[in-house]
Amino acid sequence: AGSFQDASVIQHAYNLNFPLHTVPASSAQCPAWSAFSVSSPAVVLETVKQASPRGRTVVVRLYEAHGSTVVAWLQTSLPVKEAMLCDLLERPAAGGRLPLEQRGVRLSFTPFRVLSVLLVLRQ
């Protein structure tokens, strides 16, 4: 019911097409853990991958899926030393350095915008 945004159509489509797979593990209790989270349901974290030519760097690609202008916070439990916007070839954007804040990395989206963020990890 309602709009596709209200009905969480995008999230349900990802759940259907990319279901989580469980693997057997030991009976030891482990705390819940997530490498990344995004503060806005309008922003989809699409890809996480190691950056091509660099050592301890990760590329995170996100896009705005609701056709809105939104500010979202990308949070991670990884030991990030530096964050910057980059292009699709993973080259840092001029003036693209992003400050690391308590809430994570602040990202601004216009409708359907794709952002790639290069995260440099501490040793």
N, C-alpha and C positions, 0 to 999 in steps of 0.2 A: 504494500500500500504506500501511497505517496510517491515522491520523486525517487529516481534511482540513487540519489545521495542518501535519502532517508532510509531506503531499503538495503543499503550496504551492498549493492549489486557487485561492485568491483571486488570487494573482499570475498563475497560468496563465490565469484568466478575463480579467483585465485585458489580458494580452498578446494574447489571442485577439480581444477586442472592441475594443481600442484599439491596433492595431499601430503600431510606429514607421514613419514614412515617410522615405525618404531623398531628398535633393535633390542634384543635381549641384553641385559646388563646384570651386574652383580646385585645382590640384595641390599647393598649398602645404600643408605639414604643420602641423597644429594640435594642441596638447595636448588630452588628454581633459578635459572640464569638465562639472560638474553643478551646477546652481543650488541643489539641496536634497538632503539625505539624512536618513534616519531610522534610528536605531540598532536598532530592534526590528522583526522580521518580523511581529509581531502588530499593528503600527500601520501604517495605510495613509494616505499623503498623497494625498488625493482631489482637492483643488482648490487652484490658485494663481491669484489674480486681483488686479487693481488695486482698491484700496478705492474705493468709490463717490464720496463727495464730497471726498476728500482728494487732495493732490498726490502726494507721493512716499511712498505707503504701499501695502503689499501685504497681502492677506489669504490666509492658508494654513489650509485645513481638513483635519483629520486625524480618523481614527476608529480605535478598537480593534476588531479583527475576529475575534479568537480566543476571546472570552468570558473574558478573563483580566484580572487587575489587573497593570499593568505601568508601569514608568517608562521613558520613551524620550527620547532626545536628538534635537532637530531642529537640523541643521546647515545653514548656507547660506554660499555664497560672495558673496552680496550684501552691500553695505556697510550693515549694520543699525546704527542709532543707538539704537533703543528697541524693546522687544517687550512686548506685553500681550495678555491674553485679551480676547476681545470676544464679543458675542452674534451671532446670525445676521443681525442688521440692521447689524452692524459697529460697534456702539457699544461703547466700552471698558467692561469690567466693573469694578465697584468693587473695589478691592484686587487687580486683575488684572495688575499690572505684573510682568513676568518678568525676572529678572536675566540679563544676557548673560554667559555663562561661556566658558571655553576650549573646552569640549566642545560648546558651542552653547546652546540653550534647553532646560531640563529640563521635561518635561511628564509629568504623572501621569494615568493612565487607569484607569478601572474598566471592567467588561465592557461593550463596545459603545458606550462614551461617544464623543461627537463634541466636538472642541475646535476653536474658531476662534481663530487667533492673528493679531493685527494687528502688522505689522512696519513701523516708520518708518525710512526710508532716509536716510542722510546725503546732503547736497547734493553 
